[in-house]
Amino acid sequence: MRILVIADEESKALWDYYTPERTEGVDLIISCGDLKASFLEFLVTLTNCPVLYVPGNHDSAYEQNPPEGCENIDGRIYRFQGVRILGLGGSMKYKNGPYMYTEAGMRHRIWKTRWDILKNGGFDILVTHAPAKGYGDMEDLPHRGYECFNTLLNICHPAYMLHGHVHASYMSGFKREMLHSSGTKLINAYEKYTFDFEEKDRQTIKRMMLMRNMMGKFV
């Protein structure tokens, strides 16, 4: 399965200068946030690919005008061709507004998804806006990653975590891909990136083990 991930900045190649060849072979598009609703609507219309999304910290307009024809997966697991995709949008809270959460707030959001995670026997892809703490994040509060994402990855071991929020221009050491200590491959989706999800990437974890670890770490 070929997946196109996008975040933070509308790609001119996929909008202003779009041609069908640019998305040839793509099966699924995932937005990691901070993109105009009109851009997502354009892609879902022109590509005939499903578009999944989580909101970023600059997506307050989604509350009144969400991207039409696209699937909001924030706070739940969505299955596409058998692949389990968990969405957790938003960033570290640095002011009042929607889609911003403290560390405790995001940990609580993960806790609320526990039955969905258990019912599905885990998940294969984690889609967030903010990164995990210590993996491609920054020291300032607005761009700091979440420690609870590290905990979640270490419990569930998904094949991929897709995020945005940290632009390539924000740091000299920007990395598109990183490997988490859990074995999960981390991808910063800034602007656009394409990768292949393969059958071997599916994760199988015993539900009792998941329940014990979720209860122990997030209660």
N, C-alpha and C positions, 0 to 999 in steps of 0.2 A: 504494500500500500504506500503510495507516494503522498506525503503531507506537505503542504505549504503553510509555513507559520509566518505571521506578520505582527508587528507591534510598533507603537510610538510615533512613527512617521510614515505618512502615506507614500508608498513607492510610486514614483512617476512612471516607472516601467510597467506597473500594474494598473495605472489609472490614465494619466495624460497620454502615454504612448502605448497603451495596451493593444496587443494583437493576440489572437488565440494561441499562437505558438508559444507564448510566454507561460502558459499554464497547461500545455499539452502533457498528458500523462498524470496530472494531479488528480487524486481521488477525494481529497478532503482539505479544506482551508480552516486554520485555527488562528484566531486573533487573541493575542495576549494583552490587549488593551491600549488605551490612549489613541484611538483611531476614530475618525469621523464616521458617523452612522452611514452617511451617503457613500463612503468608500466601501464599506462592507456590503451595502445594498447593491452597489455597482458590480462587485465581484460575484455575489450570489446569482445575479441576473445574467451576467455575461459568460461566466464559466460553467454554469449548470452544476457546480460542485456545492455540496453542503458547506455552510460557513458556521462554525461554532465560535463563541467568544466569551471572554470574561471581561468585566469592566476594569479600567485603570483608574487611577486617582484623578484624572482630568476628564472623566466621562460622565460628569453630573448630568449632561444633557440626555443621557440614555434613560433617565428616570421618566422624562416626559415623552421622549421620542426615541425609543429603542430601534436598532437596525431591523427594518422589516424583512421578513423572509429568512432571518438568521436565527440560530439557536443559542439562547443564553444558558450556559452550563454552570454558572456561578453557584457554588454550594451544593452540587449534586454530581452524580456519575451519569454520563451519557454513553450509550453503547453505539458504536458505528462499525458495522461488519464484524461484530464480535469483540472489537477492541474497547476496553473500558477506559473512559476518559473522565477524570475528576477535575472540576474547575474550582479555583479559589482566587477570585479577583481582589483587587485593592492593593494599597500600599501602607507603609507605616504612617500612623496618624501624626501629622505635624501642624494641622489646623482643623477647625471644624468643617465638616462637609461629608458627603457620601463617599463610600468606597475607600475609607481610610480607617485603619484599625491599629490599636496598640498591640503589643506582643500578646498580652492576655486576651485581647479581643479576637485576634486571629486564632489563637489556641482554642478558644471557645467555639469558633466557627468550625474548626476541624472536629471537635468533639460532637458537634451537631450532625456531622456527616457519618458518624461511626456506624450507624445501622445500615446505611447505604453501602459503606465499604465492606461490612461484614456480609451483607446479603449477596454482594457481587464477588466475594472472595478476594477482595483487594482491587487494584486497578493497574492499568498498564502505562498510562500517561497522566502526569499531573500538569495541569495548565494553570499558571498563576500570572499575576502582573509583576509582583515584586520577586526578587531572587531569594534564595536561602542565605542565611547569615554566613559570611565567610567565603562565599562562592560568587565572586563577580559583583558583590555589592560595594557600597561606599561607606565612609565613616559618618557623613552627615545624616541627620535623622531622616529627612525625606527619602533618601536612597539606601537606607540601611535595610538589610535583609532580615528575614524572620528565622529565629532559632527553632521555632516549632515546625518549620518546614523540614529542617534537618531531622527532627524526631520522627516526623511522618515518613520520610524517605527511609530511615533506618528500620522502621517497623514493616513497611509495605514493599520496599524494594521494587518500585516501578521501573520499567525500562528507560523511560524518559521523563524529565521535567522541562517544560517549556515556559519561559518567562520573558518579560521585557523590562521596561522601566529604566534601565541603565543604558543610555545611548552610547554609541561608539565614540562620540566626540567628548564624552564626559571624563574619560580616563585614558592615559597613554597605554595602559596594560589591558585594554579591552580584549576579552576572549569570547569568541563565538561559541565554542564548545568547552566544557569542563567535565571531569569525572568526579562524581561525589563519592564519599567514603563508603556509601551503601552499595556502590556499583551502578547507580543510576547515572545516565548520561544527561548532563545539563546543557540546554541550548538557549542562548540569548537570541530571541527572535527579532531583535531590532531591525526595522524596515522590512526585510523579507529573508527567508531561508527555506530551503527544501531538503527533506530527508526521507528515507525509506524505512517504514516500519515493517519488520519481517515477522513471520510466524514464530520464529524462535524467541522473539522479544516478549511474548506473552508470559505473564507471571502466574504461578500457582502457589498459593499459600494456604495451609490448613486454617479453617475458620476459627477453631478453638485457639490456635496460636495467635491469630489476629486479635481475637477478643481479649485474651489475657494481656497482650502487649498494649492494646489500645486503652484498656481500663487502667493498666498500671502507669501509663505515661501521660494520659490526658484527663484523668478523673480530677 
